[in-house]
Amino acid sequence: MPDVIHLLPDSVANQIAAGEVIQRPASALKEMLENAIDAGALAITVIIRDAGRTLLQVIDDGCGMSETDARMSFERHSTSKISAARDLFAIRTLGFRGEALASIAAVAQVEMKTKRLEDELGTLLEIEGSRVRSQTPCTCPAGTSVAVKNLFFNVPARRNFLKSDHAETRHLLEEFQRVALIHHDIAFTYYNNNALVFQLDKSSLKSRITGILGHHYNERLVPVSEKTEIVTIGGFISKPQYARKTRGEQYFFVNKRYIRQAYLHHAVEAAYQELIPKEAYATYFINLEVHPSTIDINIHPTKTEINFQHQQAIYAILRSAVKKALGSHSLSPAIDFDPEQSIKFEPFPESRPVKPPVITINPDYNPFEETTRKQPPSSYPATHGQRQTGEKIKPEHSRQHKNWQALYDFPDTDTLKKILRKKTTDDATQHALVDSDWSYADNKSGDIIFQIKNAYIIANLKSGLLFIDQQAAHQRILFERFMEELTISTEVSQQLLYAQTIRFSPVDTDIIKELLQDIRSMGFQISEFGRNTFLVEGVPAGLKIDDTNEFLEHVLEDYRKGADLAGDKKRRLARSMALHASIKPGLPLTVEEMNNLIDGLFACKVPDVSPDQAPIFFILHYQEIEKRLKNQTDSIHE
């Protein structure tokens, strides 16, 4: 039997490695930006076309490379950052493994121009699918320009798995923001399809945050700072009143490297405990400076996960630092042991006698007798049985309370029953609760409808009792209504008394633009009103939306979670709208509202499950009730 094990060609091995490092255009952009920063760039320009499918270009003014280094940079595991295994625990650069450019060149057509400041000519290198097509001298400014064209041109299966242009553009924006936020000492320019999106000058961290996310963040942020032997913490957190109903801008950096760390996120949440609602999320931009020997960053291909040697200590320090920042700016309750200077009591002089307090009463006062002239009340304690009477006032100034006993008469039992019967059957008082957990009412047809816990509806049928989850039922009704409106574009709206201005992050703005026409079809009157700003003048008719901004944030967050999943865009949007516009548990309903909900549910095409495939109702048959009661009776007599 011949030997079957052999070495893979370099081109195939590079494509396999690219599958781990370069998952989408945003992955390539991240690696290229990190290389530019490691090169010491002070200004970086990013050019995107067709969501990175056609072109991804990063231009920097860094140190540049020689002709030999330019060629070696595309070989696998070629790096200038480390030379021995011990160097892995002393890394202060963003890149170190030497896989980025080799992985990109394996699945794209790459053109690189690079030149050192001391060289007269630069180097032009063209690579396609790991094969070097040409390497020639060229004239170019000092620094490096890397243009990635036709990404995944030789891996059509990977290219077919890319999402829509809007989805891929969002991922590119997110990666750009993660790098640009923390490296505020570098100027960034970002173009998308020849349109200028960002032009960020060198600035402070707070200015960089407001430059990317909007100037309204200027008043929302609070600085956080703490320095210990283990970790140095710096950055900004949001004030509690600006907590969002969805996971908004939450960024952790370790030595200026973006990471995802649920454990540290929990520390921030713990610091905000009891300051923000349960389902709200704070915004934060926090950088942790630790010694490289105490972390391991070589545990994930994209380097977004890190192991900490002093994880528990960092958790406690981070939590305390956030609480301290909130307390220092009077954003959290604190105990102040310093006396209030405006309230100061001088001690009594020693020569002043101390008099006990005296309570004065009039033991002869009777509200139901003729009013007498006011007499000086006697001092308490008065002599037992002492009475002081005064001179009667003239009749024209007197007032007598007659028939005062009628104030304390109670209706008889029959009258009480009539009052209670009227109270429970009157449609105008259907919210009168016989018990705090359930309400009862008769509808006009004589059927009985209950509402339990203000969350479930029970109605009697010929065969048994119908139990309905009111929230799930309303979600199904709204979902089918929104799907119909998206199909026929009815645009039924109710005008707002005052138009609302809503601001979004650049990523959310891109989602809104993608869904704008569909959102209008559902009844929202919404239009662009400047950069990352929209004007809402109307909402879907019949919906009770207390906060339009909060509602749209919920919809965007829910839509974003499903953006990478297969499925119809309109269906995902209708599901998100129905989920957040439906009535919530705890809302009492009148008989008319309960009947309308039941009628609307059973008029749906799929009345038995919610848009999330959760059951909406079930029927408890009378035979089952009788059977259970009989079994209970038999067990008692045994």
PyMOL commands that set and color helices and strands:
alter all, ss='L'
color gray80, all
select helices_A, chain A and resi 10-21+25-38+50-52+67-72+85-89+100-106+156-160+165-182+205-213+215-219+240-242+262-271+292-294+311-328+395-397+404-408+413-425+427-429+470-488+506-521+548-561+569-581+591-602+622-637
alter helices_A, ss='H'
color red, helices_A
select strands_A, chain A and resi 43-49+55-60+109-115+122-128+131-138+143-149+187-192+195-200+221-227+232-238+250-254+257-259+284-289+295-296+307-308+360-361+378-379+438-442+448-452+456-460+464-469+493-503+525-528+533-540+617-621
alter strands_A, ss='S'
color yellow, strands_A
deselect
rebuild
show_as cartoon
